[in-house]
Amino acid sequence: MTHHDALWNTINKIATINNKTRSGLARLCKLDATAFNPSKRFSVHGQPRWISTETLYKILTHTNTTPVQFAELFQGFLDDKYKD
């Protein structure tokens, strides 16, 4: 799994842990409801889009997720511990 995939899967997992959809998580973080949609993960030219540190901060803050918890989830996806 690529780092890009692992990052987005981690965000999806955090949404699930918090009983939210991707759009529900975005709204919780005071972002546009489509911010975490799969269609926003790549540019029109197919280049991966990465979330900003500000967006990551909002996810962690609004879900009470520690950076260590985020890193453990992320690493789990890289290690294929979790399946999509």
N, CA, C and O atoms as a Maestro MAE file, in Angstrom:
{
 s_m_m2io_version
 :::
 2.0.0
}

f_m_ct {
 s_m_title
 :::
 protein
 m_atom[336] {
  # First column is atom index #
  i_m_mmod_type
  r_m_x_coord
  r_m_y_coord
  r_m_z_coord
  i_m_residue_number
  s_m_chain_name
  s_m_pdb_residue_name
  s_m_pdb_atom_name
  i_m_atomic_number
  :::
  1 25 0.848 -1.178 0.000 1 A "MET " " N  " 7
  2 3 0.000 0.000 0.000 1 A "MET " " CA " 6
  3 2 0.892 1.239 0.000 1 A "MET " " C  " 6
  4 15 1.917 1.278 0.680 1 A "MET " " O  " 8
  5 25 0.498 2.232 -0.756 2 A "THR " " N  " 7
  6 3 1.279 3.458 -0.809 2 A "THR " " CA " 6
  7 2 0.997 4.318 0.425 2 A "THR " " C  " 6
  8 15 -0.001 4.114 1.115 2 A "THR " " O  " 8
  9 25 1.860 5.255 0.690 3 A "HIS " " N  " 7
  10 3 1.652 6.180 1.799 3 A "HIS " " CA " 6
  11 2 0.386 7.010 1.580 3 A "HIS " " C  " 6
  12 15 -0.342 7.310 2.526 3 A "HIS " " O  " 8
  13 25 0.137 7.371 0.336 4 A "HIS " " N  " 7
  14 3 -1.056 8.146 0.006 4 A "HIS " " CA " 6
  15 2 -2.316 7.353 0.350 4 A "HIS " " C  " 6
  16 15 -3.233 7.879 0.981 4 A "HIS " " O  " 8
  17 25 -2.357 6.097 -0.062 5 A "ASP " " N  " 7
  18 3 -3.503 5.239 0.262 5 A "ASP " " CA " 6
  19 2 -3.646 5.063 1.769 5 A "ASP " " C  " 6
  20 15 -4.750 5.133 2.310 5 A "ASP " " O  " 8
  21 25 -2.530 4.836 2.438 6 A "ALA " " N  " 7
  22 3 -2.561 4.631 3.888 6 A "ALA " " CA " 6
  23 2 -3.089 5.871 4.607 6 A "ALA " " C  " 6
  24 15 -3.849 5.758 5.569 6 A "ALA " " O  " 8
  25 25 -2.690 7.040 4.145 7 A "LEU " " N  " 7
  26 3 -3.172 8.280 4.757 7 A "LEU " " CA " 6
  27 2 -4.689 8.393 4.637 7 A "LEU " " C  " 6
  28 15 -5.377 8.653 5.625 7 A "LEU " " O  " 8
  29 25 -5.207 8.197 3.430 8 A "TRP " " N  " 7
  30 3 -6.647 8.335 3.232 8 A "TRP " " CA " 6
  31 2 -7.420 7.221 3.929 8 A "TRP " " C  " 6
  32 15 -8.523 7.454 4.424 8 A "TRP " " O  " 8
  33 25 -6.860 6.019 3.974 9 A "ASN " " N  " 7
  34 3 -7.515 4.942 4.713 9 A "ASN " " CA " 6
  35 2 -7.540 5.237 6.210 9 A "ASN " " C  " 6
  36 15 -8.499 4.890 6.900 9 A "ASN " " O  " 8
  37 25 -6.495 5.873 6.704 10 A "THR " " N  " 7
  38 3 -6.463 6.261 8.111 10 A "THR " " CA " 6
  39 2 -7.555 7.287 8.414 10 A "THR " " C  " 6
  40 15 -8.225 7.204 9.443 10 A "THR " " O  " 8
  41 25 -7.728 8.241 7.523 11 A "ILE " " N  " 7
  42 3 -8.796 9.235 7.702 11 A "ILE " " CA " 6
  43 2 -10.161 8.552 7.669 11 A "ILE " " C  " 6
  44 15 -11.034 8.870 8.476 11 A "ILE " " O  " 8
  45 25 -10.346 7.617 6.744 12 A "ASN " " N  " 7
  46 3 -11.606 6.865 6.694 12 A "ASN " " CA " 6
  47 2 -11.834 6.107 8.000 12 A "ASN " " C  " 6
  48 15 -12.948 6.083 8.523 12 A "ASN " " O  " 8
  49 25 -10.778 5.491 8.522 13 A "LYS " " N  " 7
  50 3 -10.878 4.714 9.766 13 A "LYS " " CA " 6
  51 2 -11.234 5.618 10.941 13 A "LYS " " C  " 6
  52 15 -12.045 5.239 11.786 13 A "LYS " " O  " 8
  53 25 -10.646 6.793 11.005 14 A "ILE " " N  " 7
  54 3 -10.967 7.738 12.075 14 A "ILE " " CA " 6
  55 2 -12.435 8.144 11.982 14 A "ILE " " C  " 6
  56 15 -13.112 8.270 13.002 14 A "ILE " " O  " 8
  57 25 -12.919 8.346 10.777 15 A "ALA " " N  " 7
  58 3 -14.341 8.662 10.607 15 A "ALA " " CA " 6
  59 2 -15.192 7.521 11.154 15 A "ALA " " C  " 6
  60 15 -16.146 7.760 11.895 15 A "ALA " " O  " 8
  61 25 -14.858 6.298 10.799 16 A "THR " " N  " 7
  62 3 -15.609 5.125 11.261 16 A "THR " " CA " 6
  63 2 -15.563 4.994 12.778 16 A "THR " " C  " 6
  64 15 -16.588 4.746 13.413 16 A "THR " " O  " 8
  65 25 -14.384 5.160 13.358 17 A "ILE " " N  " 7
  66 3 -14.231 5.072 14.811 17 A "ILE " " CA " 6
  67 2 -15.132 6.082 15.512 17 A "ILE " " C  " 6
  68 15 -15.643 5.824 16.602 17 A "ILE " " O  " 8
  69 25 -15.319 7.219 14.881 18 A "ASN " " N  " 7
  70 3 -16.134 8.288 15.462 18 A "ASN " " CA " 6
  71 2 -17.583 8.257 14.973 18 A "ASN " " C  " 6
  72 15 -18.318 9.234 15.121 18 A "ASN " " O  " 8
  73 25 -17.982 7.132 14.393 19 A "ASN " " N  " 7
  74 3 -19.354 6.951 13.900 19 A "ASN " " CA " 6
  75 2 -19.772 8.053 12.926 19 A "ASN " " C  " 6
  76 15 -20.891 8.565 12.977 19 A "ASN " " O  " 8
  77 25 -18.847 8.396 12.047 20 A "LYS " " N  " 7
  78 3 -19.098 9.435 11.045 20 A "LYS " " CA " 6
  79 2 -18.837 8.879 9.656 20 A "LYS " " C  " 6
  80 15 -18.044 7.954 9.475 20 A "LYS " " O  " 8
  81 25 -19.509 9.452 8.696 21 A "THR " " N  " 7
  82 3 -19.150 9.221 7.304 21 A "THR " " CA " 6
  83 2 -17.985 10.150 6.989 21 A "THR " " C  " 6
  84 15 -17.595 10.965 7.825 21 A "THR " " O  " 8
  85 25 -17.431 10.030 5.789 22 A "ARG " " N  " 7
  86 3 -16.369 10.973 5.400 22 A "ARG " " CA " 6
  87 2 -16.907 12.396 5.417 22 A "ARG " " C  " 6
  88 15 -16.227 13.308 5.886 22 A "ARG " " O  " 8
  89 25 -18.116 12.595 4.912 23 A "SER " " N  " 7
  90 3 -18.679 13.949 4.909 23 A "SER " " CA " 6
  91 2 -19.014 14.401 6.324 23 A "SER " " C  " 6
  92 15 -18.874 15.582 6.645 23 A "SER " " O  " 8
  93 25 -19.453 13.481 7.170 24 A "GLY " " N  " 7
  94 3 -19.724 13.829 8.564 24 A "GLY " " CA " 6
  95 2 -18.461 14.244 9.289 24 A "GLY " " C  " 6
  96 15 -18.481 15.172 10.097 24 A "GLY " " O  " 8
  97 25 -17.362 13.563 9.005 25 A "LEU " " N  " 7
  98 3 -16.080 13.940 9.608 25 A "LEU " " CA " 6
  99 2 -15.658 15.317 9.116 25 A "LEU " " C  " 6
  100 15 -15.198 16.144 9.903 25 A "LEU " " O  " 8
  101 25 -15.809 15.565 7.830 26 A "ALA " " N  " 7
  102 3 -15.446 16.875 7.277 26 A "ALA " " CA " 6
  103 2 -16.252 17.985 7.943 26 A "ALA " " C  " 6
  104 15 -15.698 19.016 8.323 26 A "ALA " " O  " 8
  105 25 -17.557 17.775 8.086 27 A "ARG " " N  " 7
  106 3 -18.396 18.792 8.733 27 A "ARG " " CA " 6
  107 2 -18.005 18.975 10.199 27 A "ARG " " C  " 6
  108 15 -17.983 20.102 10.694 27 A "ARG " " O  " 8
  109 25 -17.693 17.872 10.902 28 A "LEU " " N  " 7
  110 3 -17.241 17.958 12.287 28 A "LEU " " CA " 6
  111 2 -15.992 18.832 12.392 28 A "LEU " " C  " 6
  112 15 -15.815 19.573 13.359 28 A "LEU " " O  " 8
  113 25 -15.135 18.731 11.383 29 A "CYS " " N  " 7
  114 3 -13.880 19.494 11.351 29 A "CYS " " CA " 6
  115 2 -14.059 20.889 10.769 29 A "CYS " " C  " 6
  116 15 -13.080 21.597 10.534 29 A "CYS " " O  " 8
  117 25 -15.319 21.289 10.535 30 A "LYS " " N  " 7
  118 3 -15.632 22.614 9.986 30 A "LYS " " CA " 6
  119 2 -15.069 22.808 8.585 30 A "LYS " " C  " 6
  120 15 -14.619 23.895 8.222 30 A "LYS " " O  " 8
  121 25 -15.104 21.714 7.794 31 A "LEU " " N  " 7
  122 3 -14.639 21.753 6.420 31 A "LEU " " CA " 6
  123 2 -15.825 21.517 5.488 31 A "LEU " " C  " 6
  124 15 -16.902 21.118 5.931 31 A "LEU " " O  " 8
  125 25 -15.624 21.762 4.218 32 A "ASP " " N  " 7
  126 3 -16.635 21.442 3.227 32 A "ASP " " CA " 6
  127 2 -16.941 19.950 3.313 32 A "ASP " " C  " 6
  128 15 -16.034 19.135 3.487 32 A "ASP " " O  " 8
  129 25 -18.205 19.599 3.193 33 A "ALA " " N  " 7
  130 3 -18.635 18.203 3.341 33 A "ALA " " CA " 6
  131 2 -17.967 17.260 2.345 33 A "ALA " " C  " 6
  132 15 -17.910 16.054 2.584 33 A "ALA " " O  " 8
  133 25 -17.464 17.787 1.240 34 A "THR " " N  " 7
  134 3 -16.832 16.938 0.230 34 A "THR " " CA " 6
  135 2 -15.313 16.853 0.387 34 A "THR " " C  " 6
  136 15 -14.645 16.240 -0.446 34 A "THR " " O  " 8
  137 25 -14.770 17.444 1.419 35 A "ALA " " N  " 7
  138 3 -13.316 17.545 1.575 35 A "ALA " " CA " 6
  139 2 -12.596 16.198 1.553 35 A "ALA " " C  " 6
  140 15 -11.464 16.110 1.077 35 A "ALA " " O  " 8
  141 25 -13.241 15.149 2.064 36 A "PHE " " N  " 7
  142 3 -12.582 13.849 2.152 36 A "PHE " " CA " 6
  143 2 -13.104 12.841 1.128 36 A "PHE " " C  " 6
  144 15 -12.815 11.649 1.229 36 A "PHE " " O  " 8
  145 25 -13.866 13.309 0.151 37 A "ASN " " N  " 7
  146 3 -14.390 12.421 -0.885 37 A "ASN " " CA " 6
  147 2 -13.252 11.821 -1.706 37 A "ASN " " C  " 6
  148 15 -12.238 12.479 -1.937 37 A "ASN " " O  " 8
  149 25 -13.417 10.578 -2.147 38 A "PRO " " N  " 7
  150 3 -12.383 9.973 -3.001 38 A "PRO " " CA " 6
  151 2 -12.060 10.799 -4.241 38 A "PRO " " C  " 6
  152 15 -10.920 10.786 -4.706 38 A "PRO " " O  " 8
  153 25 -13.027 11.508 -4.775 39 A "SER " " N  " 7
  154 3 -12.781 12.317 -5.978 39 A "SER " " CA " 6
  155 2 -11.832 13.479 -5.712 39 A "SER " " C  " 6
  156 15 -11.287 14.054 -6.654 39 A "SER " " O  " 8
  157 25 -11.630 13.827 -4.466 40 A "LYS " " N  " 7
  158 3 -10.743 14.950 -4.118 40 A "LYS " " CA " 6
  159 2 -9.320 14.481 -3.808 40 A "LYS " " C  " 6
  160 15 -8.458 15.300 -3.489 40 A "LYS " " O  " 8
  161 25 -9.073 13.204 -3.896 41 A "ARG " " N  " 7
  162 3 -7.781 12.652 -3.485 41 A "ARG " " CA " 6
  163 2 -6.722 12.702 -4.576 41 A "ARG " " C  " 6
  164 15 -5.542 12.458 -4.326 41 A "ARG " " O  " 8
  165 25 -7.160 13.023 -5.787 42 A "PHE " " N  " 7
  166 3 -6.229 13.147 -6.915 42 A "PHE " " CA " 6
  167 2 -6.598 14.372 -7.721 42 A "PHE " " C  " 6
  168 15 -7.771 14.736 -7.810 42 A "PHE " " O  " 8
  169 25 -5.597 15.009 -8.308 43 A "SER " " N  " 7
  170 3 -5.852 16.169 -9.161 43 A "SER " " CA " 6
  171 2 -6.460 15.692 -10.479 43 A "SER " " C  " 6
  172 15 -6.523 14.493 -10.750 43 A "SER " " O  " 8
  173 25 -6.900 16.639 -11.283 44 A "VAL " " N  " 7
  174 3 -7.455 16.280 -12.593 44 A "VAL " " CA " 6
  175 2 -6.404 15.622 -13.481 44 A "VAL " " C  " 6
  176 15 -6.743 14.955 -14.459 44 A "VAL " " O  " 8
  177 25 -5.128 15.809 -13.141 45 A "HIS " " N  " 7
  178 3 -4.033 15.209 -13.902 45 A "HIS " " CA " 6
  179 2 -3.560 13.898 -13.282 45 A "HIS " " C  " 6
  180 15 -2.561 13.322 -13.713 45 A "HIS " " O  " 8
  181 25 -4.284 13.433 -12.270 46 A "GLY " " N  " 7
  182 3 -3.949 12.155 -11.646 46 A "GLY " " CA " 6
  183 2 -2.894 12.207 -10.567 46 A "GLY " " C  " 6
  184 15 -2.472 11.168 -10.059 46 A "GLY " " O  " 8
  185 25 -2.459 13.411 -10.205 47 A "GLN " " N  " 7
  186 3 -1.460 13.546 -9.150 47 A "GLN " " CA " 6
  187 2 -2.122 13.411 -7.776 47 A "GLN " " C  " 6
  188 15 -3.200 13.964 -7.560 47 A "GLN " " O  " 8
  189 25 -1.493 12.684 -6.844 48 A "PRO " " N  " 7
  190 3 -2.083 12.554 -5.517 48 A "PRO " " CA " 6
  191 2 -2.190 13.909 -4.824 48 A "PRO " " C  " 6
  192 15 -1.280 14.734 -4.889 48 A "PRO " " O  " 8
  193 25 -3.309 14.112 -4.167 49 A "ARG " " N  " 7
  194 3 -3.476 15.298 -3.323 49 A "ARG " " CA " 6
  195 2 -3.306 14.856 -1.886 49 A "ARG " " C  " 6
  196 15 -3.827 13.824 -1.463 49 A "ARG " " O  " 8
  197 25 -2.561 15.665 -1.145 50 A "TRP " " N  " 7
  198 3 -2.287 15.374 0.250 50 A "TRP " " CA " 6
  199 2 -3.019 16.400 1.107 50 A "TRP " " C  " 6
  200 15 -3.161 17.559 0.715 50 A "TRP " " O  " 8
  201 25 -3.479 15.970 2.274 51 A "ILE " " N  " 7
  202 3 -4.136 16.921 3.160 51 A "ILE " " CA " 6
  203 2 -3.088 17.844 3.769 51 A "ILE " " C  " 6
  204 15 -1.917 17.482 3.878 51 A "ILE " " O  " 8
  205 25 -3.510 19.014 4.158 52 A "SER " " N  " 7
  206 3 -2.594 19.970 4.769 52 A "SER " " CA " 6
  207 2 -2.401 19.614 6.242 52 A "SER " " C  " 6
  208 15 -3.179 18.860 6.825 52 A "SER " " O  " 8
  209 25 -1.353 20.172 6.820 53 A "THR " " N  " 7
  210 3 -1.145 19.967 8.259 53 A "THR " " CA " 6
  211 2 -2.281 20.598 9.048 53 A "THR " " C  " 6
  212 15 -2.642 20.106 10.118 53 A "THR " " O  " 8
  213 25 -2.845 21.681 8.532 54 A "GLU " " N  " 7
  214 3 -3.980 22.314 9.201 54 A "GLU " " CA " 6
  215 2 -5.186 21.374 9.223 54 A "GLU " " C  " 6
  216 15 -5.868 21.263 10.241 54 A "GLU " " O  " 8
  217 25 -5.445 20.705 8.115 55 A "THR " " N  " 7
  218 3 -6.556 19.763 8.065 55 A "THR " " CA " 6
  219 2 -6.290 18.578 8.994 55 A "THR " " C  " 6
  220 15 -7.192 18.126 9.699 55 A "THR " " O  " 8
  221 25 -5.066 18.081 8.995 56 A "LEU " " N  " 7
  222 3 -4.709 16.991 9.905 56 A "LEU " " CA " 6
  223 2 -4.928 17.416 11.354 56 A "LEU " " C  " 6
  224 15 -5.468 16.651 12.154 56 A "LEU " " O  " 8
  225 25 -4.513 18.627 11.688 57 A "TYR " " N  " 7
  226 3 -4.723 19.161 13.039 57 A "TYR " " CA " 6
  227 2 -6.216 19.184 13.384 57 A "TYR " " C  " 6
  228 15 -6.603 18.818 14.494 57 A "TYR " " O  " 8
  229 25 -7.043 19.608 12.444 58 A "LYS " " N  " 7
  230 3 -8.486 19.658 12.687 58 A "LYS " " CA " 6
  231 2 -9.042 18.256 12.932 58 A "LYS " " C  " 6
  232 15 -9.870 18.062 13.823 58 A "LYS " " O  " 8
  233 25 -8.592 17.287 12.148 59 A "ILE " " N  " 7
  234 3 -9.060 15.912 12.341 59 A "ILE " " CA " 6
  235 2 -8.691 15.429 13.741 59 A "ILE " " C  " 6
  236 15 -9.532 14.896 14.464 59 A "ILE " " O  " 8
  237 25 -7.441 15.618 14.111 60 A "LEU " " N  " 7
  238 3 -6.983 15.152 15.421 60 A "LEU " " CA " 6
  239 2 -7.727 15.859 16.552 60 A "LEU " " C  " 6
  240 15 -8.157 15.222 17.513 60 A "LEU " " O  " 8
  241 25 -7.873 17.160 16.435 61 A "THR " " N  " 7
  242 3 -8.518 17.953 17.484 61 A "THR " " CA " 6
  243 2 -9.987 17.610 17.642 61 A "THR " " C  " 6
  244 15 -10.457 17.391 18.759 61 A "THR " " O  " 8
  245 25 -10.712 17.562 16.544 62 A "HIS " " N  " 7
  246 3 -12.159 17.361 16.612 62 A "HIS " " CA " 6
  247 2 -12.561 15.921 16.908 62 A "HIS " " C  " 6
  248 15 -13.715 15.658 17.250 62 A "HIS " " O  " 8
  249 25 -11.628 14.991 16.782 63 A "THR " " N  " 7
  250 3 -11.936 13.592 17.090 63 A "THR " " CA " 6
  251 2 -11.210 13.101 18.339 63 A "THR " " C  " 6
  252 15 -11.313 11.931 18.706 63 A "THR " " O  " 8
  253 25 -10.480 13.997 18.982 64 A "ASN " " N  " 7
  254 3 -9.686 13.631 20.171 64 A "ASN " " CA " 6
  255 2 -8.754 12.457 19.884 64 A "ASN " " C  " 6
  256 15 -8.593 11.557 20.707 64 A "ASN " " O  " 8
  257 25 -8.152 12.485 18.712 65 A "THR " " N  " 7
  258 3 -7.182 11.477 18.305 65 A "THR " " CA " 6
  259 2 -5.788 12.040 18.555 65 A "THR " " C  " 6
  260 15 -5.482 13.153 18.126 65 A "THR " " O  " 8
  261 25 -4.949 11.288 19.240 66 A "THR " " N  " 7
  262 3 -3.587 11.764 19.476 66 A "THR " " CA " 6
  263 2 -2.735 11.504 18.230 66 A "THR " " C  " 6
  264 15 -3.073 10.645 17.415 66 A "THR " " O  " 8
  265 25 -1.646 12.235 18.085 67 A "PRO " " N  " 7
  266 3 -0.748 11.953 16.961 67 A "PRO " " CA " 6
  267 2 -0.231 10.509 16.982 67 A "PRO " " C  " 6
  268 15 -0.033 9.904 15.928 67 A "PRO " " O  " 8
  269 25 -0.018 9.967 18.165 68 A "VAL " " N  " 7
  270 3 0.456 8.588 18.277 68 A "VAL " " CA " 6
  271 2 -0.623 7.622 17.776 68 A "VAL " " C  " 6
  272 15 -0.315 6.676 17.052 68 A "VAL " " O  " 8
  273 25 -1.872 7.850 18.150 69 A "GLN " " N  " 7
  274 3 -2.960 7.002 17.662 69 A "GLN " " CA " 6
  275 2 -3.063 7.080 16.138 69 A "GLN " " C  " 6
  276 15 -3.234 6.062 15.468 69 A "GLN " " O  " 8
  277 25 -2.958 8.297 15.600 70 A "PHE " " N  " 7
  278 3 -2.998 8.476 14.155 70 A "PHE " " CA " 6
  279 2 -1.863 7.695 13.504 70 A "PHE " " C  " 6
  280 15 -2.073 6.987 12.519 70 A "PHE " " O  " 8
  281 25 -0.665 7.826 14.056 71 A "ALA " " N  " 7
  282 3 0.502 7.140 13.495 71 A "ALA " " CA " 6
  283 2 0.340 5.626 13.557 71 A "ALA " " C  " 6
  284 15 0.733 4.924 12.625 71 A "ALA " " O  " 8
  285 25 -0.230 5.118 14.638 72 A "GLU " " N  " 7
  286 3 -0.441 3.675 14.763 72 A "GLU " " CA " 6
  287 2 -1.440 3.170 13.723 72 A "GLU " " C  " 6
  288 15 -1.233 2.115 13.123 72 A "GLU " " O  " 8
  289 25 -2.518 3.916 13.509 73 A "LEU " " N  " 7
  290 3 -3.478 3.546 12.471 73 A "LEU " " CA " 6
  291 2 -2.818 3.582 11.097 73 A "LEU " " C  " 6
  292 15 -2.969 2.656 10.301 73 A "LEU " " O  " 8
  293 25 -2.089 4.657 10.828 74 A "PHE " " N  " 7
  294 3 -1.389 4.821 9.554 74 A "PHE " " CA " 6
  295 2 -0.435 3.654 9.316 74 A "PHE " " C  " 6
  296 15 -0.433 3.060 8.238 74 A "PHE " " O  " 8
  297 25 0.366 3.329 10.313 75 A "GLN " " N  " 7
  298 3 1.324 2.230 10.183 75 A "GLN " " CA " 6
  299 2 0.608 0.905 9.978 75 A "GLN " " C  " 6
  300 15 1.086 0.041 9.242 75 A "GLN " " O  " 8
  301 25 -0.539 0.747 10.630 76 A "GLY " " N  " 7
  302 3 -1.321 -0.469 10.435 76 A "GLY " " CA " 6
  303 2 -1.731 -0.661 8.986 76 A "GLY " " C  " 6
  304 15 -1.721 -1.785 8.483 76 A "GLY " " O  " 8
  305 25 -2.086 0.406 8.320 77 A "PHE " " N  " 7
  306 3 -2.438 0.307 6.905 77 A "PHE " " CA " 6
  307 2 -1.203 0.015 6.056 77 A "PHE " " C  " 6
  308 15 -1.277 -0.762 5.105 77 A "PHE " " O  " 8
  309 25 -0.080 0.624 6.388 78 A "LEU " " N  " 7
  310 3 1.150 0.332 5.636 78 A "LEU " " CA " 6
  311 2 1.548 -1.124 5.795 78 A "LEU " " C  " 6
  312 15 2.045 -1.743 4.854 78 A "LEU " " O  " 8
  313 25 1.330 -1.675 6.990 79 A "ASP " " N  " 7
  314 3 1.673 -3.075 7.273 79 A "ASP " " CA " 6
  315 2 0.576 -4.038 6.836 79 A "ASP " " C  " 6
  316 15 0.695 -5.247 7.035 79 A "ASP " " O  " 8
  317 25 -0.497 -3.506 6.238 80 A "ASP " " N  " 7
  318 3 -1.662 -4.307 5.821 80 A "ASP " " CA " 6
  319 2 -2.328 -5.013 6.994 80 A "ASP " " C  " 6
  320 15 -2.899 -6.093 6.842 80 A "ASP " " O  " 8
  321 25 -2.246 -4.388 8.168 81 A "LYS " " N  " 7
  322 3 -2.934 -4.932 9.341 81 A "LYS " " CA " 6
  323 2 -4.434 -4.815 9.183 81 A "LYS " " C  " 6
  324 15 -5.190 -5.666 9.653 81 A "LYS " " O  " 8
  325 25 -4.863 -3.741 8.510 82 A "TYR " " N  " 7
  326 3 -6.280 -3.475 8.286 82 A "TYR " " CA " 6
  327 2 -6.578 -3.660 6.811 82 A "TYR " " C  " 6
  328 15 -5.721 -3.430 5.958 82 A "TYR " " O  " 8
  329 25 -7.758 -4.062 6.527 83 A "LYS " " N  " 7
  330 3 -8.173 -4.170 5.139 83 A "LYS " " CA " 6
  331 2 -9.181 -3.064 4.871 83 A "LYS " " C  " 6
  332 15 -9.950 -2.698 5.760 83 A "LYS " " O  " 8
  333 25 -9.185 -2.528 3.657 84 A "ASP " " N  " 7
  334 3 -10.104 -1.439 3.285 84 A "ASP " " CA " 6
  335 2 -11.536 -1.816 3.538 84 A "ASP " " C  " 6
  336 15 -12.439 -1.019 3.282 84 A "ASP " " O  " 8
  :::
 }
 m_bond[335] {
  # First column is bond index #
  i_m_from
  i_m_to
  i_m_order
  :::
  1 1 2 1
  2 2 3 1
  3 3 4 2
  4 3 5 1
  5 5 6 1
  6 6 7 1
  7 7 8 2
  8 7 9 1
  9 9 10 1
  10 10 11 1
  11 11 12 2
  12 11 13 1
  13 13 14 1
  14 14 15 1
  15 15 16 2
  16 15 17 1
  17 17 18 1
  18 18 19 1
  19 19 20 2
  20 19 21 1
  21 21 22 1
  22 22 23 1
  23 23 24 2
  24 23 25 1
  25 25 26 1
  26 26 27 1
  27 27 28 2
  28 27 29 1
  29 29 30 1
  30 30 31 1
  31 31 32 2
  32 31 33 1
  33 33 34 1
  34 34 35 1
  35 35 36 2
  36 35 37 1
  37 37 38 1
  38 38 39 1
  39 39 40 2
  40 39 41 1
  41 41 42 1
  42 42 43 1
  43 43 44 2
  44 43 45 1
  45 45 46 1
  46 46 47 1
  47 47 48 2
  48 47 49 1
  49 49 50 1
  50 50 51 1
  51 51 52 2
  52 51 53 1
  53 53 54 1
  54 54 55 1
  55 55 56 2
  56 55 57 1
  57 57 58 1
  58 58 59 1
  59 59 60 2
  60 59 61 1
  61 61 62 1
  62 62 63 1
  63 63 64 2
  64 63 65 1
  65 65 66 1
  66 66 67 1
  67 67 68 2
  68 67 69 1
  69 69 70 1
  70 70 71 1
  71 71 72 2
  72 71 73 1
  73 73 74 1
  74 74 75 1
  75 75 76 2
  76 75 77 1
  77 77 78 1
  78 78 79 1
  79 79 80 2
  80 79 81 1
  81 81 82 1
  82 82 83 1
  83 83 84 2
  84 83 85 1
  85 85 86 1
  86 86 87 1
  87 87 88 2
  88 87 89 1
  89 89 90 1
  90 90 91 1
  91 91 92 2
  92 91 93 1
  93 93 94 1
  94 94 95 1
  95 95 96 2
  96 95 97 1
  97 97 98 1
  98 98 99 1
  99 99 100 2
  100 99 101 1
  101 101 102 1
  102 102 103 1
  103 103 104 2
  104 103 105 1
  105 105 106 1
  106 106 107 1
  107 107 108 2
  108 107 109 1
  109 109 110 1
  110 110 111 1
  111 111 112 2
  112 111 113 1
  113 113 114 1
  114 114 115 1
  115 115 116 2
  116 115 117 1
  117 117 118 1
  118 118 119 1
  119 119 120 2
  120 119 121 1
  121 121 122 1
  122 122 123 1
  123 123 124 2
  124 123 125 1
  125 125 126 1
  126 126 127 1
  127 127 128 2
  128 127 129 1
  129 129 130 1
  130 130 131 1
  131 131 132 2
  132 131 133 1
  133 133 134 1
  134 134 135 1
  135 135 136 2
  136 135 137 1
  137 137 138 1
  138 138 139 1
  139 139 140 2
  140 139 141 1
  141 141 142 1
  142 142 143 1
  143 143 144 2
  144 143 145 1
  145 145 146 1
  146 146 147 1
  147 147 148 2
  148 147 149 1
  149 149 150 1
  150 150 151 1
  151 151 152 2
  152 151 153 1
  153 153 154 1
  154 154 155 1
  155 155 156 2
  156 155 157 1
  157 157 158 1
  158 158 159 1
  159 159 160 2
  160 159 161 1
  161 161 162 1
  162 162 163 1
  163 163 164 2
  164 163 165 1
  165 165 166 1
  166 166 167 1
  167 167 168 2
  168 167 169 1
  169 169 170 1
  170 170 171 1
  171 171 172 2
  172 171 173 1
  173 173 174 1
  174 174 175 1
  175 175 176 2
  176 175 177 1
  177 177 178 1
  178 178 179 1
  179 179 180 2
  180 179 181 1
  181 181 182 1
  182 182 183 1
  183 183 184 2
  184 183 185 1
  185 185 186 1
  186 186 187 1
  187 187 188 2
  188 187 189 1
  189 189 190 1
  190 190 191 1
  191 191 192 2
  192 191 193 1
  193 193 194 1
  194 194 195 1
  195 195 196 2
  196 195 197 1
  197 197 198 1
  198 198 199 1
  199 199 200 2
  200 199 201 1
  201 201 202 1
  202 202 203 1
  203 203 204 2
  204 203 205 1
  205 205 206 1
  206 206 207 1
  207 207 208 2
  208 207 209 1
  209 209 210 1
  210 210 211 1
  211 211 212 2
  212 211 213 1
  213 213 214 1
  214 214 215 1
  215 215 216 2
  216 215 217 1
  217 217 218 1
  218 218 219 1
  219 219 220 2
  220 219 221 1
  221 221 222 1
  222 222 223 1
  223 223 224 2
  224 223 225 1
  225 225 226 1
  226 226 227 1
  227 227 228 2
  228 227 229 1
  229 229 230 1
  230 230 231 1
  231 231 232 2
  232 231 233 1
  233 233 234 1
  234 234 235 1
  235 235 236 2
  236 235 237 1
  237 237 238 1
  238 238 239 1
  239 239 240 2
  240 239 241 1
  241 241 242 1
  242 242 243 1
  243 243 244 2
  244 243 245 1
  245 245 246 1
  246 246 247 1
  247 247 248 2
  248 247 249 1
  249 249 250 1
  250 250 251 1
  251 251 252 2
  252 251 253 1
  253 253 254 1
  254 254 255 1
  255 255 256 2
  256 255 257 1
  257 257 258 1
  258 258 259 1
  259 259 260 2
  260 259 261 1
  261 261 262 1
  262 262 263 1
  263 263 264 2
  264 263 265 1
  265 265 266 1
  266 266 267 1
  267 267 268 2
  268 267 269 1
  269 269 270 1
  270 270 271 1
  271 271 272 2
  272 271 273 1
  273 273 274 1
  274 274 275 1
  275 275 276 2
  276 275 277 1
  277 277 278 1
  278 278 279 1
  279 279 280 2
  280 279 281 1
  281 281 282 1
  282 282 283 1
  283 283 284 2
  284 283 285 1
  285 285 286 1
  286 286 287 1
  287 287 288 2
  288 287 289 1
  289 289 290 1
  290 290 291 1
  291 291 292 2
  292 291 293 1
  293 293 294 1
  294 294 295 1
  295 295 296 2
  296 295 297 1
  297 297 298 1
  298 298 299 1
  299 299 300 2
  300 299 301 1
  301 301 302 1
  302 302 303 1
  303 303 304 2
  304 303 305 1
  305 305 306 1
  306 306 307 1
  307 307 308 2
  308 307 309 1
  309 309 310 1
  310 310 311 1
  311 311 312 2
  312 311 313 1
  313 313 314 1
  314 314 315 1
  315 315 316 2
  316 315 317 1
  317 317 318 1
  318 318 319 1
  319 319 320 2
  320 319 321 1
  321 321 322 1
  322 322 323 1
  323 323 324 2
  324 323 325 1
  325 325 326 1
  326 326 327 1
  327 327 328 2
  328 327 329 1
  329 329 330 1
  330 330 331 1
  331 331 332 2
  332 331 333 1
  333 333 334 1
  334 334 335 1
  335 335 336 2
  :::
 }
}
